[in-house]
Amino acid sequence: MTSSLPDRPLSPCRQICRIEPTQSLCEGCGRRLDEIACWGQMTEADKAPVWQRIEAEGYVVSGGNSARGG
C-alpha cells in the first residue's frame, strides 16, 4: 500500500518570521499564529487543509520552495 500524501517538508516554516498584525498571518509561511503554535501537535490530517491553503495562496510551490515571502 502506498501513501497518497504529497511529499512535503515537516513544516512550511521558511525562517522568515514576520507576522502581519491585522490577520495574525506569517508573511514567510502563510500560517496563522494558532497554526504555528499548534503545528508540532497537529496530525497529518489536521495539517492537510493548512498545507492546501498555503499552497493555493502561493506560499509553497513544488519541492517545498516558497513563491512568496522574503
The first five atom37 places (N, CA, C, CB, O) and aatype in JSON, in Angstrom:
{
  "aatype": [12, 16, 15, 15, 10, 14, 3, 1, 14, 10, 15, 14, 4, 1, 5, 9, 4, 1, 9, 6, 14, 16, 5, 15, 10, 4, 6, 7, 4, 7, 1, 1, 10, 3, 6, 9, 0, 4, 17, 7, 5, 12, 16, 6, 0, 3, 11, 0, 14, 19, 17, 5, 1, 9, 6, 0, 6, 7, 18, 19, 19, 15, 7, 7, 2, 15, 0, 1, 7, 7],
  "atom_mask": [
    [1, 1, 1, 1, 1],
    [1, 1, 1, 1, 1],
    [1, 1, 1, 1, 1],
    [1, 1, 1, 1, 1],
    [1, 1, 1, 1, 1],
    [1, 1, 1, 1, 1],
    [1, 1, 1, 1, 1],
    [1, 1, 1, 1, 1],
    [1, 1, 1, 1, 1],
    [1, 1, 1, 1, 1],
    [1, 1, 1, 1, 1],
    [1, 1, 1, 1, 1],
    [1, 1, 1, 1, 1],
    [1, 1, 1, 1, 1],
    [1, 1, 1, 1, 1],
    [1, 1, 1, 1, 1],
    [1, 1, 1, 1, 1],
    [1, 1, 1, 1, 1],
    [1, 1, 1, 1, 1],
    [1, 1, 1, 1, 1],
    [1, 1, 1, 1, 1],
    [1, 1, 1, 1, 1],
    [1, 1, 1, 1, 1],
    [1, 1, 1, 1, 1],
    [1, 1, 1, 1, 1],
    [1, 1, 1, 1, 1],
    [1, 1, 1, 1, 1],
    [1, 1, 1, 0, 1],
    [1, 1, 1, 1, 1],
    [1, 1, 1, 0, 1],
    [1, 1, 1, 1, 1],
    [1, 1, 1, 1, 1],
    [1, 1, 1, 1, 1],
    [1, 1, 1, 1, 1],
    [1, 1, 1, 1, 1],
    [1, 1, 1, 1, 1],
    [1, 1, 1, 1, 1],
    [1, 1, 1, 1, 1],
    [1, 1, 1, 1, 1],
    [1, 1, 1, 0, 1],
    [1, 1, 1, 1, 1],
    [1, 1, 1, 1, 1],
    [1, 1, 1, 1, 1],
    [1, 1, 1, 1, 1],
    [1, 1, 1, 1, 1],
    [1, 1, 1, 1, 1],
    [1, 1, 1, 1, 1],
    [1, 1, 1, 1, 1],
    [1, 1, 1, 1, 1],
    [1, 1, 1, 1, 1],
    [1, 1, 1, 1, 1],
    [1, 1, 1, 1, 1],
    [1, 1, 1, 1, 1],
    [1, 1, 1, 1, 1],
    [1, 1, 1, 1, 1],
    [1, 1, 1, 1, 1],
    [1, 1, 1, 1, 1],
    [1, 1, 1, 0, 1],
    [1, 1, 1, 1, 1],
    [1, 1, 1, 1, 1],
    [1, 1, 1, 1, 1],
    [1, 1, 1, 1, 1],
    [1, 1, 1, 0, 1],
    [1, 1, 1, 0, 1],
    [1, 1, 1, 1, 1],
    [1, 1, 1, 1, 1],
    [1, 1, 1, 1, 1],
    [1, 1, 1, 1, 1],
    [1, 1, 1, 0, 1],
    [1, 1, 1, 0, 1]
  ],
  "atom_positions": [
    [[0.85, -1.19, 0.0], [0.0, 0.0, 0.0], [0.89, 1.24, 0.0], [-0.97, 0.0, 1.24], [1.83, 1.34, 0.8]],
    [[0.62, 2.18, -0.88], [1.4, 3.4, -0.97], [0.62, 4.56, -0.38], [1.79, 3.7, -2.43], [-0.61, 4.58, -0.4]],
    [[1.33, 5.5, 0.15], [0.71, 6.68, 0.75], [0.27, 7.65, -0.33], [1.68, 7.36, 1.73], [0.97, 7.84, -1.33]],
    [[-0.88, 8.27, -0.12], [-1.36, 9.25, -1.08], [-1.04, 10.67, -0.64], [-2.85, 9.1, -1.27], [-1.47, 11.64, -1.28]],
    [[-0.27, 10.81, 0.45], [0.08, 12.14, 0.93], [1.15, 12.75, 0.03], [0.58, 12.07, 2.39], [2.07, 12.06, -0.39]],
    [[1.03, 14.04, -0.26], [2.06, 14.72, -1.06], [3.4, 14.73, -0.31], [1.63, 16.17, -1.39], [3.43, 14.68, 0.92]],
    [[4.49, 14.79, -1.06], [5.82, 14.88, -0.47], [6.06, 16.31, -0.02], [6.91, 14.42, -1.49], [6.31, 17.2, -0.84]],
    [[5.99, 16.52, 1.28], [6.15, 17.86, 1.84], [7.19, 17.84, 2.95], [4.8, 18.4, 2.39], [7.45, 16.79, 3.54]],
    [[7.8, 19.0, 3.24], [8.72, 19.07, 4.38], [7.93, 18.92, 5.68], [9.51, 20.41, 4.37], [6.7, 18.94, 5.67]],
    [[8.62, 18.77, 6.79], [7.96, 18.63, 8.09], [7.16, 19.87, 8.45], [8.97, 18.34, 9.17], [6.13, 19.79, 9.12]],
    [[7.64, 21.01, 8.01], [7.0, 22.28, 8.34], [7.13, 23.24, 7.16], [7.62, 22.89, 9.63], [8.12, 23.19, 6.43]],
    [[6.14, 24.1, 6.97], [6.26, 25.12, 5.92], [7.13, 26.31, 6.34], [4.89, 25.61, 5.53], [7.33, 27.23, 5.54]],
    [[7.63, 26.31, 7.56], [8.43, 27.43, 8.05], [9.64, 27.66, 7.16], [8.89, 27.18, 9.5], [10.35, 26.72, 6.79]],
    [[9.86, 28.92, 6.81], [11.0, 29.31, 5.97], [11.99, 30.16, 6.73], [10.52, 30.06, 4.74], [12.94, 30.69, 6.16]],
    [[11.76, 30.29, 8.05], [12.6, 31.12, 8.91], [12.59, 32.57, 8.47], [14.03, 30.59, 8.92], [13.58, 33.29, 8.61]],
    [[11.46, 32.99, 7.93], [11.19, 34.39, 7.6], [9.95, 34.75, 8.41], [10.99, 34.63, 6.01], [8.85, 34.84, 7.87]],
    [[10.14, 34.94, 9.68], [9.01, 35.06, 10.61], [8.64, 36.52, 10.82], [9.34, 34.4, 11.95], [9.21, 37.22, 11.67]],
    [[7.67, 36.96, 10.03], [7.13, 38.32, 10.18], [5.61, 38.18, 10.21], [7.61, 39.28, 9.0], [4.99, 37.68, 9.27]],
    [[5.04, 38.62, 11.31], [3.6, 38.48, 11.48], [2.89, 39.74, 11.0], [3.25, 38.19, 12.94], [3.19, 40.85, 11.44]],
    [[1.95, 39.55, 10.09], [1.12, 40.64, 9.6], [0.05, 40.85, 10.66], [0.48, 40.33, 8.17], [-0.79, 39.97, 10.87]],
    [[0.05, 42.0, 11.35], [-0.76, 42.17, 12.55], [-2.27, 42.13, 12.36], [-0.42, 43.44, 13.17], [-2.97, 41.66, 13.26]],
    [[-2.8, 42.59, 11.26], [-4.26, 42.63, 11.13], [-4.87, 41.25, 10.93], [-4.65, 43.53, 9.98], [-6.03, 41.02, 11.28]],
    [[-4.09, 40.31, 10.36], [-4.6, 38.96, 10.12], [-3.9, 37.91, 10.98], [-4.46, 38.61, 8.67], [-4.27, 36.74, 10.92]],
    [[-2.89, 38.31, 11.77], [-2.08, 37.35, 12.54], [-1.54, 36.26, 11.63], [-2.91, 36.73, 13.69], [-1.58, 35.07, 11.95]],
    [[-1.02, 36.68, 10.47], [-0.55, 35.77, 9.45], [0.94, 35.96, 9.24], [-1.32, 35.98, 8.13], [1.42, 37.09, 9.11]],
    [[1.68, 34.85, 9.22], [3.12, 34.94, 8.97], [3.36, 35.23, 7.5], [3.84, 33.63, 9.4], [2.85, 34.52, 6.63]],
    [[4.14, 36.27, 7.22], [4.45, 36.64, 5.84], [5.41, 35.65, 5.18], [5.02, 38.04, 5.79], [5.51, 35.62, 3.96]],
    [[6.12, 34.87, 5.98], [7.06, 33.9, 5.42], [6.42, 32.6, 4.97], [0.0, 0.0, 0.0], [6.7, 32.12, 3.87]],
    [[5.55, 32.03, 5.82], [4.99, 30.72, 5.51], [3.49, 30.73, 5.26], [5.3, 29.77, 6.61], [2.94, 29.75, 4.76]],
    [[2.81, 31.8, 5.61], [1.37, 31.9, 5.35], [0.48, 31.31, 6.43], [0.0, 0.0, 0.0], [-0.74, 31.32, 6.29]],
    [[1.08, 30.79, 7.5], [0.25, 30.21, 8.57], [-0.19, 31.28, 9.55], [1.01, 29.11, 9.31], [0.49, 32.3, 9.75]],
    [[-1.34, 31.03, 10.17], [-1.83, 31.9, 11.24], [-1.1, 31.55, 12.53], [-3.38, 31.75, 11.42], [-0.54, 30.46, 12.66]],
    [[-1.11, 32.47, 13.48], [-0.41, 32.25, 14.74], [-0.86, 30.98, 15.43], [-0.61, 33.43, 15.65], [-0.03, 30.24, 15.97]],
    [[-2.16, 30.7, 15.44], [-2.64, 29.48, 16.09], [-2.12, 28.23, 15.39], [-4.17, 29.47, 16.13], [-1.85, 27.23, 16.05]],
    [[-1.99, 28.27, 14.08], [-1.46, 27.13, 13.33], [0.02, 26.92, 13.64], [-1.67, 27.33, 11.83], [0.48, 25.79, 13.77]],
    [[0.76, 28.0, 13.74], [2.18, 27.92, 14.08], [2.35, 27.33, 15.48], [2.86, 29.31, 13.99], [3.17, 26.44, 15.69]],
    [[1.56, 27.83, 16.43], [1.67, 27.39, 17.82], [1.35, 25.9, 17.99], [0.76, 28.21, 18.69], [1.96, 25.23, 18.81]],
    [[0.41, 25.4, 17.22], [-0.07, 24.02, 17.38], [0.58, 23.03, 16.42], [-1.55, 23.97, 17.19], [0.34, 21.83, 16.53]],
    [[1.4, 23.49, 15.49], [1.89, 22.66, 14.4], [2.52, 21.35, 14.88], [2.91, 23.44, 13.59], [2.24, 20.29, 14.31]],
    [[3.33, 21.39, 15.9], [4.02, 20.2, 16.4], [3.09, 19.14, 16.96], [0.0, 0.0, 0.0], [3.44, 17.96, 16.99]],
    [[1.92, 19.53, 17.41], [0.96, 18.6, 17.97], [-0.13, 18.19, 16.97], [0.32, 19.21, 19.19], [-0.92, 17.29, 17.26]],
    [[-0.16, 18.83, 15.81], [-1.19, 18.53, 14.82], [-0.91, 17.21, 14.12], [-1.3, 19.66, 13.8], [0.25, 16.86, 13.87]],
    [[-1.97, 16.47, 13.79], [-1.83, 15.26, 12.99], [-1.67, 15.66, 11.53], [-3.07, 14.31, 13.18], [-1.9, 16.81, 11.16]],
    [[-1.27, 14.71, 10.7], [-1.16, 14.99, 9.27], [-2.52, 15.39, 8.7], [-0.6, 13.77, 8.51], [-2.6, 16.23, 7.81]],
    [[-3.59, 14.78, 9.22], [-4.94, 15.14, 8.77], [-5.28, 16.58, 9.16], [-5.98, 14.18, 9.37], [-5.96, 17.27, 8.4]],
    [[-4.82, 17.04, 10.33], [-5.04, 18.42, 10.75], [-4.23, 19.39, 9.9], [-4.68, 18.6, 12.24], [-4.69, 20.5, 9.6]],
    [[-3.04, 18.98, 9.52], [-2.14, 19.84, 8.73], [-2.57, 19.97, 7.28], [-0.72, 19.31, 8.79], [-2.3, 20.98, 6.63]],
    [[-3.25, 18.93, 6.76], [-3.58, 18.89, 5.33], [-4.31, 20.13, 4.83], [-4.42, 17.68, 5.05], [-3.91, 20.69, 3.81]],
    [[-5.37, 20.61, 5.51], [-6.05, 21.81, 4.99], [-5.17, 23.07, 5.09], [-7.35, 22.04, 5.75], [-5.32, 23.99, 4.28]],
    [[-4.28, 23.11, 6.05], [-3.36, 24.25, 6.17], [-2.4, 24.23, 4.98], [-2.56, 24.2, 7.53], [-2.2, 25.26, 4.33]],
    [[-1.82, 23.06, 4.7], [-0.94, 22.92, 3.53], [-1.68, 23.32, 2.27], [-0.41, 21.49, 3.41], [-1.14, 24.06, 1.45]],
    [[-2.9, 22.83, 2.09], [-3.66, 23.14, 0.88], [-3.89, 24.64, 0.73], [-5.0, 22.4, 0.89], [-3.76, 25.18, -0.36]],
    [[-4.22, 25.3, 1.83], [-4.47, 26.75, 1.79], [-3.21, 27.52, 1.45], [-5.02, 27.23, 3.13], [-3.23, 28.38, 0.57]],
    [[-2.1, 27.21, 2.13], [-0.88, 28.0, 1.88], [-0.3, 27.7, 0.5], [0.16, 27.71, 2.95], [0.31, 28.57, -0.11]],
    [[-0.49, 26.48, 0.0], [-0.07, 26.19, -1.37], [-0.94, 26.95, -2.37], [-0.14, 24.67, -1.66], [-0.42, 27.52, -3.33]],
    [[-2.23, 26.97, -2.14], [-3.15, 27.68, -3.04], [-2.89, 29.18, -3.04], [-4.61, 27.4, -2.63], [-3.07, 29.85, -4.06]],
    [[-2.45, 29.7, -1.9], [-2.16, 31.14, -1.79], [-0.76, 31.49, -2.28], [-2.33, 31.59, -0.35], [-0.38, 32.66, -2.26]],
    [[0.02, 30.49, -2.71], [1.32, 30.74, -3.29], [2.48, 30.82, -2.31], [0.0, 0.0, 0.0], [3.57, 31.26, -2.68]],
    [[2.27, 30.39, -1.08], [3.38, 30.42, -0.12], [4.34, 29.26, -0.34], [2.84, 30.37, 1.3], [5.53, 29.4, -0.07]],
    [[3.84, 28.14, -0.84], [4.67, 26.97, -1.07], [4.38, 26.46, -2.47], [4.43, 25.86, 0.0], [3.22, 26.33, -2.86]],
    [[5.43, 26.18, -3.22], [5.27, 25.57, -4.54], [5.99, 24.23, -4.53], [5.81, 26.51, -5.68], [6.61, 23.88, -3.52]],
    [[5.95, 23.49, -5.59], [6.54, 22.16, -5.64], [7.99, 22.18, -5.16], [6.47, 21.6, -7.06], [8.74, 23.13, -5.4]],
    [[8.35, 21.11, -4.49], [9.7, 21.0, -3.96], [9.87, 21.7, -2.62], [0.0, 0.0, 0.0], [10.98, 21.77, -2.1]],
    [[8.79, 22.24, -2.06], [8.86, 22.88, -0.77], [9.39, 24.3, -0.8], [0.0, 0.0, 0.0], [9.58, 24.91, 0.25]],
    [[9.63, 24.83, -1.99], [10.13, 26.19, -2.09], [8.98, 27.18, -2.07], [10.96, 26.37, -3.37], [7.88, 26.88, -2.53]],
    [[9.23, 28.34, -1.54], [8.2, 29.34, -1.45], [8.23, 30.28, -2.65], [8.34, 30.13, -0.16], [9.3, 30.66, -3.14]],
    [[7.05, 30.64, -3.09], [6.94, 31.62, -4.17], [6.68, 33.01, -3.59], [5.82, 31.23, -5.15], [6.77, 34.01, -4.3]],
    [[6.37, 33.06, -2.3], [6.09, 34.33, -1.64], [7.03, 34.49, -0.46], [4.6, 34.41, -1.18], [7.87, 33.62, -0.18]],
    [[6.87, 35.59, 0.22], [7.66, 35.81, 1.43], [9.08, 36.19, 1.1], [0.0, 0.0, 0.0], [9.61, 35.85, 0.04]],
    [[9.71, 36.91, 2.05], [11.06, 37.4, 2.0], [11.85, 37.09, 0.87], [0.0, 0.0, 0.0], [13.01, 37.49, 0.8]]
  ]
}
